[in-house]
Amino acid sequence: MPRSAPERRILFVDDSAQLGDRQSTLLDVAVAHRDRGAVALFEDGAFAAALVSRNVALLPIDLGRAARYAMKTGRGAALASARVAFSL
């Protein structure tokens, strides 16, 4: 008897806590797929609150102060990227 493939999960990632046009679009898509998806965010804010109010799974990623600085300035971006990949 063939084994069935496991249900695929979806991980959406966004770097902003603001609720702008891009996040509004992602919010609509995440709500449509909330039964098998989650949204990873690097910051807390209005976007996270909107996701939670719509019962979308939220995965907060704490980058740490040094990684946030590296991502904003570009210094140490490779190290910051590695930290993000490890967290995900």
A tleap script that builds the chain and sets N, CA, C and O, in Angstrom:
source leaprc.protein.ff14SB
mol = sequence {
  NMET PRO ARG SER ALA PRO GLU ARG ARG ILE
  LEU PHE VAL ASP ASP SER ALA GLN LEU GLY
  ASP ARG GLN SER THR LEU LEU ASP VAL ALA
  VAL ALA HIE ARG ASP ARG GLY ALA VAL ALA
  LEU PHE GLU ASP GLY ALA PHE ALA ALA ALA
  LEU VAL SER ARG ASN VAL ALA LEU LEU PRO
  ILE ASP LEU GLY ARG ALA ALA ARG TYR ALA
  MET LYS THR GLY ARG GLY ALA ALA LEU ALA
  SER ALA ARG VAL ALA PHE SER CLEU
}
set mol.1.N position { 0.849 -1.174 0.000 }
set mol.1.CA position { 0.000 0.000 0.000 }
set mol.1.C position { 0.894 1.236 0.000 }
set mol.1.O position { 1.737 1.372 0.887 }
set mol.2.N position { 0.736 2.148 -0.973 }
set mol.2.CA position { 1.594 3.333 -1.050 }
set mol.2.C position { 1.315 4.291 0.108 }
set mol.2.O position { 0.181 4.486 0.544 }
set mol.3.N position { 2.405 4.868 0.572 }
set mol.3.CA position { 2.274 5.846 1.655 }
set mol.3.C position { 1.851 7.186 1.067 }
set mol.3.O position { 2.333 7.597 0.012 }
set mol.4.N position { 0.960 7.846 1.753 }
set mol.4.CA position { 0.537 9.164 1.273 }
set mol.4.C position { 1.575 10.202 1.709 }
set mol.4.O position { 2.201 10.094 2.763 }
set mol.5.N position { 1.721 11.185 0.869 }
set mol.5.CA position { 2.673 12.264 1.174 }
set mol.5.C position { 2.135 13.093 2.329 }
set mol.5.O position { 0.927 13.308 2.432 }
set mol.6.N position { 3.022 13.559 3.196 }
set mol.6.CA position { 2.551 14.403 4.302 }
set mol.6.C position { 1.982 15.714 3.762 }
set mol.6.O position { 2.399 16.198 2.711 }
set mol.7.N position { 1.038 16.269 4.485 }
set mol.7.CA position { 0.445 17.538 4.073 }
set mol.7.C position { 1.513 18.624 4.078 }
set mol.7.O position { 2.289 18.747 5.026 }
set mol.8.N position { 1.540 19.383 3.040 }
set mol.8.CA position { 2.533 20.453 2.940 }
set mol.8.C position { 2.129 21.625 3.809 }
set mol.8.O position { 0.955 21.987 3.890 }
set mol.9.N position { 3.125 22.211 4.459 }
set mol.9.CA position { 2.922 23.380 5.310 }
set mol.9.C position { 3.506 24.592 4.587 }
set mol.9.O position { 4.394 24.454 3.745 }
set mol.10.N position { 3.012 25.754 4.916 }
set mol.10.CA position { 3.467 26.996 4.291 }
set mol.10.C position { 4.003 27.920 5.376 }
set mol.10.O position { 3.348 28.143 6.394 }
set mol.11.N position { 5.194 28.454 5.151 }
set mol.11.CA position { 5.766 29.441 6.060 }
set mol.11.C position { 5.937 30.744 5.303 }
set mol.11.O position { 6.725 30.829 4.361 }
set mol.12.N position { 5.196 31.756 5.718 }
set mol.12.CA position { 5.325 33.091 5.165 }
set mol.12.C position { 6.282 33.863 6.070 }
set mol.12.O position { 6.250 33.696 7.289 }
set mol.13.N position { 7.123 34.696 5.490 }
set mol.13.CA position { 8.093 35.469 6.272 }
set mol.13.C position { 7.974 36.938 5.889 }
set mol.13.O position { 7.927 37.283 4.708 }
set mol.14.N position { 7.926 37.800 6.907 }
set mol.14.CA position { 7.884 39.234 6.663 }
set mol.14.C position { 8.765 39.926 7.694 }
set mol.14.O position { 8.820 39.509 8.850 }
set mol.15.N position { 9.439 40.965 7.282 }
set mol.15.CA position { 10.388 41.642 8.176 }
set mol.15.C position { 9.826 42.899 8.821 }
set mol.15.O position { 10.540 43.574 9.563 }
set mol.16.N position { 8.572 43.231 8.560 }
set mol.16.CA position { 8.032 44.497 9.050 }
set mol.16.C position { 6.923 44.283 10.067 }
set mol.16.O position { 6.165 43.317 9.983 }
set mol.17.N position { 6.838 45.185 11.018 }
set mol.17.CA position { 5.758 45.157 12.002 }
set mol.17.C position { 4.624 46.078 11.567 }
set mol.17.O position { 3.550 46.079 12.169 }
set mol.18.N position { 4.867 46.858 10.523 }
set mol.18.CA position { 3.867 47.805 10.040 }
set mol.18.C position { 2.827 47.085 9.199 }
set mol.18.O position { 3.084 45.999 8.679 }
set mol.19.N position { 1.667 47.681 9.068 }
set mol.19.CA position { 0.606 47.096 8.258 }
set mol.19.C position { 0.430 47.953 7.008 }
set mol.19.O position { -0.452 48.809 6.944 }
set mol.20.N position { 1.283 47.707 6.020 }
set mol.20.CA position { 1.237 48.435 4.757 }
set mol.20.C position { 0.579 47.606 3.675 }
set mol.20.O position { -0.076 46.602 3.956 }
set mol.21.N position { 0.758 48.035 2.426 }
set mol.21.CA position { 0.146 47.343 1.291 }
set mol.21.C position { 0.645 45.903 1.177 }
set mol.21.O position { -0.143 44.980 0.973 }
set mol.22.N position { 1.943 45.723 1.310 }
set mol.22.CA position { 2.536 44.385 1.180 }
set mol.22.C position { 2.007 43.460 2.270 }
set mol.22.O position { 1.688 42.301 2.007 }
set mol.23.N position { 1.916 43.975 3.492 }
set mol.23.CA position { 1.444 43.162 4.604 }
set mol.23.C position { -0.054 42.880 4.485 }
set mol.23.O position { -0.511 41.808 4.881 }
set mol.24.N position { -0.821 43.826 3.946 }
set mol.24.CA position { -2.253 43.597 3.739 }
set mol.24.C position { -2.483 42.454 2.758 }
set mol.24.O position { -3.377 41.629 2.944 }
set mol.25.N position { -1.665 42.420 1.716 }
set mol.25.CA position { -1.763 41.322 0.749 }
set mol.25.C position { -1.378 39.999 1.398 }
set mol.25.O position { -2.065 38.993 1.223 }
set mol.26.N position { -0.280 40.002 2.145 }
set mol.26.CA position { 0.147 38.788 2.832 }
set mol.26.C position { -0.896 38.346 3.849 }
set mol.26.O position { -1.117 37.148 4.025 }
set mol.27.N position { -1.535 39.290 4.516 }
set mol.27.CA position { -2.579 38.968 5.489 }
set mol.27.C position { -3.724 38.214 4.814 }
set mol.27.O position { -4.211 37.218 5.350 }
set mol.28.N position { -4.153 38.680 3.653 }
set mol.28.CA position { -5.228 37.996 2.925 }
set mol.28.C position { -4.831 36.569 2.546 }
set mol.28.O position { -5.626 35.640 2.688 }
set mol.29.N position { -3.603 36.402 2.065 }
set mol.29.CA position { -3.128 35.071 1.662 }
set mol.29.C position { -2.970 34.166 2.882 }
set mol.29.O position { -3.344 32.994 2.837 }
set mol.30.N position { -2.422 34.701 3.964 }
set mol.30.CA position { -2.220 33.909 5.181 }
set mol.30.C position { -3.551 33.468 5.788 }
set mol.30.O position { -3.661 32.348 6.286 }
set mol.31.N position { -4.553 34.331 5.749 }
set mol.31.CA position { -5.879 33.957 6.253 }
set mol.31.C position { -6.457 32.825 5.412 }
set mol.31.O position { -7.056 31.893 5.948 }
set mol.32.N position { -6.280 32.905 4.105 }
set mol.32.CA position { -6.799 31.860 3.209 }
set mol.32.C position { -6.126 30.507 3.458 }
set mol.32.O position { -6.721 29.460 3.202 }
set mol.33.N position { -4.890 30.530 3.955 }
set mol.33.CA position { -4.123 29.291 4.178 }
set mol.33.C position { -3.822 29.053 5.648 }
set mol.33.O position { -2.884 28.323 5.968 }
set mol.34.N position { -4.591 29.646 6.547 }
set mol.34.CA position { -4.283 29.549 7.978 }
set mol.34.C position { -4.365 28.134 8.528 }
set mol.34.O position { -3.783 27.847 9.574 }
set mol.35.N position { -5.077 27.245 7.844 }
set mol.35.CA position { -5.168 25.868 8.331 }
set mol.35.C position { -3.867 25.094 8.154 }
set mol.35.O position { -3.656 24.083 8.825 }
set mol.36.N position { -2.989 25.554 7.261 }
set mol.36.CA position { -1.723 24.841 7.054 }
set mol.36.C position { -0.517 25.770 6.951 }
set mol.36.O position { 0.544 25.368 6.474 }
set mol.37.N position { -0.683 27.012 7.398 }
set mol.37.CA position { 0.419 27.962 7.286 }
set mol.37.C position { 0.670 28.736 8.565 }
set mol.37.O position { -0.124 28.704 9.505 }
set mol.38.N position { 1.792 29.429 8.574 }
set mol.38.CA position { 2.176 30.295 9.691 }
set mol.38.C position { 2.974 31.462 9.113 }
set mol.38.O position { 3.537 31.368 8.022 }
set mol.39.N position { 3.011 32.556 9.862 }
set mol.39.CA position { 3.760 33.737 9.437 }
set mol.39.C position { 4.877 33.988 10.443 }
set mol.39.O position { 4.626 34.115 11.641 }
set mol.40.N position { 6.102 34.057 9.953 }
set mol.40.CA position { 7.261 34.381 10.794 }
set mol.40.C position { 7.521 35.880 10.678 }
set mol.40.O position { 7.614 36.428 9.580 }
set mol.41.N position { 7.635 36.531 11.840 }
set mol.41.CA position { 7.888 37.978 11.879 }
set mol.41.C position { 9.109 38.266 12.736 }
set mol.41.O position { 9.360 37.576 13.724 }
set mol.42.N position { 9.870 39.289 12.355 }
set mol.42.CA position { 11.056 39.689 13.098 }
set mol.42.C position { 10.751 40.760 14.138 }
set mol.42.O position { 11.561 41.007 15.032 }
set mol.43.N position { 9.588 41.396 14.026 }
set mol.43.CA position { 9.212 42.457 14.954 }
set mol.43.C position { 7.742 42.306 15.336 }
set mol.43.O position { 6.954 41.711 14.601 }
set mol.44.N position { 7.390 42.851 16.487 }
set mol.44.CA position { 6.006 42.864 16.942 }
set mol.44.C position { 5.394 44.203 16.575 }
set mol.44.O position { 6.077 45.227 16.585 }
set mol.45.N position { 4.114 44.200 16.251 }
set mol.45.CA position { 3.461 45.458 15.912 }
set mol.45.C position { 2.064 45.236 15.381 }
set mol.45.O position { 1.431 44.219 15.668 }
set mol.46.N position { 1.583 46.196 14.602 }
set mol.46.CA position { 0.217 46.159 14.078 }
set mol.46.C position { -0.029 44.944 13.187 }
set mol.46.O position { -1.116 44.366 13.211 }
set mol.47.N position { 0.962 44.559 12.411 }
set mol.47.CA position { 0.798 43.401 11.524 }
set mol.47.C position { 0.623 42.122 12.336 }
set mol.47.O position { -0.236 41.300 12.019 }
set mol.48.N position { 1.424 41.949 13.371 }
set mol.48.CA position { 1.290 40.770 14.235 }
set mol.48.C position { -0.083 40.732 14.894 }
set mol.48.O position { -0.704 39.672 14.983 }
set mol.49.N position { -0.556 41.880 15.354 }
set mol.49.CA position { -1.877 41.948 15.982 }
set mol.49.C position { -2.975 41.571 14.990 }
set mol.49.O position { -3.925 40.877 15.353 }
set mol.50.N position { -2.853 42.022 13.749 }
set mol.50.CA position { -3.846 41.689 12.720 }
set mol.50.C position { -3.857 40.189 12.438 }
set mol.50.O position { -4.922 39.600 12.252 }
set mol.51.N position { -2.681 39.574 12.406 }
set mol.51.CA position { -2.600 38.134 12.179 }
set mol.51.C position { -3.257 37.357 13.316 }
set mol.51.O position { -4.042 36.438 13.082 }
set mol.52.N position { -2.930 37.734 14.539 }
set mol.52.CA position { -3.472 37.046 15.710 }
set mol.52.C position { -4.992 37.202 15.764 }
set mol.52.O position { -5.699 36.250 16.095 }
set mol.53.N position { -5.498 38.395 15.442 }
set mol.53.CA position { -6.946 38.617 15.492 }
set mol.53.C position { -7.696 37.786 14.464 }
set mol.53.O position { -8.900 37.566 14.601 }
set mol.54.N position { -6.996 37.325 13.437 }
set mol.54.CA position { -7.608 36.490 12.400 }
set mol.54.C position { -7.236 35.010 12.543 }
set mol.54.O position { -7.439 34.212 11.628 }
set mol.55.N position { -6.697 34.670 13.690 }
set mol.55.CA position { -6.345 33.274 14.014 }
set mol.55.C position { -5.324 32.664 13.060 }
set mol.55.O position { -5.411 31.485 12.714 }
set mol.56.N position { -4.363 33.468 12.641 }
set mol.56.CA position { -3.258 32.980 11.820 }
set mol.56.C position { -2.096 32.674 12.763 }
set mol.56.O position { -1.757 33.487 13.622 }
set mol.57.N position { -1.491 31.504 12.601 }
set mol.57.CA position { -0.364 31.123 13.455 }
set mol.57.C position { 0.793 32.093 13.242 }
set mol.57.O position { 1.150 32.427 12.112 }
set mol.58.N position { 1.361 32.530 14.345 }
set mol.58.CA position { 2.440 33.513 14.310 }
set mol.58.C position { 3.699 32.899 14.903 }
set mol.58.O position { 3.655 32.282 15.968 }
set mol.59.N position { 4.814 33.069 14.214 }
set mol.59.CA position { 6.098 32.566 14.675 }
set mol.59.C position { 7.036 33.757 14.838 }
set mol.59.O position { 7.676 34.174 13.872 }
set mol.60.N position { 7.127 34.315 16.056 }
set mol.60.CA position { 8.026 35.457 16.247 }
set mol.60.C position { 9.487 35.003 16.246 }
set mol.60.O position { 9.842 34.025 16.904 }
set mol.61.N position { 10.315 35.714 15.512 }
set mol.61.CA position { 11.745 35.416 15.423 }
set mol.61.C position { 12.504 36.564 16.083 }
set mol.61.O position { 12.440 37.702 15.618 }
set mol.62.N position { 13.217 36.270 17.158 }
set mol.62.CA position { 14.017 37.290 17.828 }
set mol.62.C position { 15.414 37.285 17.221 }
set mol.62.O position { 16.194 36.357 17.437 }
set mol.63.N position { 15.717 38.316 16.470 }
set mol.63.CA position { 17.018 38.396 15.809 }
set mol.63.C position { 18.132 38.804 16.756 }
set mol.63.O position { 19.293 38.461 16.532 }
set mol.64.N position { 17.802 39.511 17.781 }
set mol.64.CA position { 18.838 40.052 18.639 }
set mol.64.C position { 19.282 41.400 18.109 }
set mol.64.O position { 19.140 41.693 16.922 }
set mol.65.N position { 19.809 42.198 18.980 }
set mol.65.CA position { 20.193 43.563 18.630 }
set mol.65.C position { 21.280 43.612 17.558 }
set mol.65.O position { 21.201 44.420 16.632 }
set mol.66.N position { 22.276 42.768 17.675 }
set mol.66.CA position { 23.389 42.788 16.718 }
set mol.66.C position { 22.924 42.409 15.314 }
set mol.66.O position { 23.358 43.016 14.335 }
set mol.67.N position { 22.056 41.426 15.207 }
set mol.67.CA position { 21.576 40.994 13.894 }
set mol.67.C position { 20.684 42.064 13.265 }
set mol.67.O position { 20.758 42.292 12.058 }
set mol.68.N position { 19.841 42.723 14.067 }
set mol.68.CA position { 19.006 43.803 13.529 }
set mol.68.C position { 19.887 44.936 12.992 }
set mol.68.O position { 19.607 45.489 11.928 }
set mol.69.N position { 20.945 45.277 13.723 }
set mol.69.CA position { 21.866 46.315 13.270 }
set mol.69.C position { 22.538 45.892 11.962 }
set mol.69.O position { 22.665 46.693 11.035 }
set mol.70.N position { 22.958 44.657 11.895 }
set mol.70.CA position { 23.631 44.159 10.694 }
set mol.70.C position { 22.712 44.207 9.484 }
set mol.70.O position { 23.145 44.552 8.385 }
set mol.71.N position { 21.456 43.865 9.680 }
set mol.71.CA position { 20.522 43.875 8.554 }
set mol.71.C position { 20.225 45.297 8.091 }
set mol.71.O position { 20.038 45.529 6.896 }
set mol.72.N position { 20.178 46.254 9.020 }
set mol.72.CA position { 19.895 47.645 8.645 }
set mol.72.C position { 21.079 48.303 7.969 }
set mol.72.O position { 20.898 49.076 7.028 }
set mol.73.N position { 22.292 48.013 8.428 }
set mol.73.CA position { 23.477 48.694 7.909 }
set mol.73.C position { 24.198 47.916 6.820 }
set mol.73.O position { 24.972 48.498 6.060 }
set mol.74.N position { 23.961 46.615 6.729 }
set mol.74.CA position { 24.660 45.795 5.754 }
set mol.74.C position { 25.969 45.238 6.282 }
set mol.74.O position { 26.589 44.394 5.634 }
set mol.75.N position { 26.398 45.697 7.445 }
set mol.75.CA position { 27.641 45.196 8.047 }
set mol.75.C position { 27.339 43.901 8.778 }
set mol.75.O position { 26.496 43.862 9.674 }
set mol.76.N position { 28.017 42.867 8.399 }
set mol.76.CA position { 27.792 41.572 9.035 }
set mol.76.C position { 26.527 40.907 8.537 }
set mol.76.O position { 25.940 40.084 9.240 }
set mol.77.N position { 26.095 41.255 7.322 }
set mol.77.CA position { 24.846 40.719 6.784 }
set mol.77.C position { 24.878 39.205 6.638 }
set mol.77.O position { 23.854 38.547 6.819 }
set mol.78.N position { 26.039 38.645 6.314 }
set mol.78.CA position { 26.132 37.187 6.163 }
set mol.78.C position { 25.860 36.499 7.496 }
set mol.78.O position { 25.163 35.487 7.550 }
set mol.79.N position { 26.410 37.050 8.562 }
set mol.79.CA position { 26.158 36.483 9.885 }
set mol.79.C position { 24.701 36.636 10.278 }
set mol.79.O position { 24.105 35.708 10.824 }
set mol.80.N position { 24.122 37.794 10.006 }
set mol.80.CA position { 22.711 38.016 10.316 }
set mol.80.C position { 21.829 37.055 9.517 }
set mol.80.O position { 20.854 36.516 10.042 }
set mol.81.N position { 22.176 36.845 8.254 }
set mol.81.CA position { 21.412 35.915 7.413 }
set mol.81.C position { 21.472 34.503 7.957 }
set mol.81.O position { 20.473 33.783 7.944 }
set mol.82.N position { 22.641 34.104 8.436 }
set mol.82.CA position { 22.784 32.770 9.020 }
set mol.82.C position { 21.917 32.633 10.249 }
set mol.82.O position { 21.302 31.588 10.459 }
set mol.83.N position { 21.856 33.667 11.062 }
set mol.83.CA position { 21.021 33.618 12.268 }
set mol.83.C position { 19.548 33.490 11.896 }
set mol.83.O position { 18.813 32.730 12.526 }
set mol.84.N position { 19.112 34.232 10.871 }
set mol.84.CA position { 17.724 34.154 10.414 }
set mol.84.C position { 17.423 32.749 9.900 }
set mol.84.O position { 16.392 32.171 10.244 }
set mol.85.N position { 18.307 32.203 9.088 }
set mol.85.CA position { 18.092 30.854 8.556 }
set mol.85.C position { 18.032 29.824 9.665 }
set mol.85.O position { 17.208 28.911 9.611 }
set mol.86.N position { 18.875 29.947 10.656 }
set mol.86.CA position { 18.855 29.014 11.781 }
set mol.86.C position { 17.552 29.119 12.564 }
set mol.86.O position { 16.997 28.109 12.995 }
set mol.87.N position { 17.067 30.344 12.745 }
set mol.87.CA position { 15.818 30.564 13.489 }
set mol.87.C position { 14.623 29.965 12.747 }
set mol.87.O position { 13.714 29.403 13.357 }
set mol.88.N position { 14.644 30.096 11.423 }
set mol.88.CA position { 13.519 29.548 10.644 }
set mol.88.C position { 13.579 28.047 10.624 }
set mol.88.O position { 12.721 27.402 10.021 }
savepdb mol mol.pdb
quit
